[in-house]
Amino acid sequence: MNELVSIIIPTYKRPKAFIKRAIDSVLQQTYSNVEVVLVDDNAGEALKAHRKIVVDLLKEYPNENRIAYLSNSQNIGASLSRNKGIQNAKGSYISFLDDDDLYLPEKVEAQLTYMLDNQLEMCFSNLKYHNEKEEVIDVRVHTKLKSMATEDLLTYHLTRHITGTPTFMYKKEILLAIGGFPPQDIAEEYHLMLKTIEGNYKIGYLPRIDIIAYRHSNGGLSSSSEKLKGENALYQFKKTYFNRLKFRNRLFIRFRHNVIMGISHKRNKHFIRCMVYLVYAVLISPIDAFLEVASTLKNINKCS
């Protein structure tokens, strides 16, 4: 097994310690034939200090030939930065990592082995979320996925989402064939996965947790008003598939949408709106409200 795996890390306005942690987690993998493609989106005079942080950090790896540095001449966002990384990656397999997250040591080896053994074109895995105190606050697993048949994958993705970008590994040729990420920074990973499913590619699920993603108390894109707009747009988009789904699935999508809206308002400190959405979610499906809370707590306890 000697395939080169390129790990694409877009970076934007991130502290040096986070970027270094992400890079080191790739360089310290048990599978050493990796390439870090660091795409610096700190473009323009206003972000000059952030670019200097990245450039100075790379000087700490003077003899490391596994890092490729790409600097954007203008700010293009995470999705297009990942696409730039895909275009320039030398590896035949590609995975992704956000600049404030990290891989556990066996991530690349386990995922690549699984893909090769099963002749897959894409696969995804699990991940867990930590807060700044390194406490497990959420876990994303896909135990409710019935099968890898296209229709089952589509139904599951519409209802529960097959996401976290760092859990994805692709053959590079497949990413090029589907055009990479859409030009948006909200739900971009969702639409990438949807294109993959609808392209009838050979997809696999590796039920391991080899990624730690972080949620920060100082907010960010996921807690902004853009998140609310993006969630509403995604919900309207999902409605175009309702004629292909059973009533139970449509009900869960409505339930989940209201939960996400409630959580997003909470992060924006809109507590009354948060409560309205969460109460409405419970009224839509009391059974799901109970089951999802119980399942989440169980998964968190298992990973803590």
Salt bridges, closest charged atoms under 4 A:
ASP24 OD2 - LYS20 NZ 3.22
ASP40 OD2 - ARG51 NE 3.18
ASP56 OD2 - LYS52 NZ 2.62
ASP56 OD1 - LYS59 NZ 3.56
GLU60 OE2 - LYS16 NZ 2.51
GLU60 OE1 - LYS20 NZ 3.96
GLU64 OE2 - ARG66 NE 2.85
ASP98 OD1 - ARG82 NH2 2.99
ASP99 OD1 - ARG14 NE 2.93
ASP100 OD2 - ARG14 NH1 3.62
ASP100 OD2 - HIS216 NE2 2.76
GLU106 OE1 - ARG208 NH2 3.22
GLU132 OE2 - HIS216 ND1 3.76
GLU134 OE1 - HIS130 ND1 2.68
ASP138 OD2 - ARG215 NH2 3.47
GLU151 OE1 - ARG244 NH2 3.39
GLU188 OE2 - ARG82 NH1 3.25
ASP210 OD2 - ARG208 NE 2.69
GLU226 OE2 - LYS229 NZ 3.66
GLU231 OE2 - HIS257 ND1 2.87
ASP288 OD1 - ARG248 NH2 2.75
GLU292 OE2 - ARG160 NH2 2.94
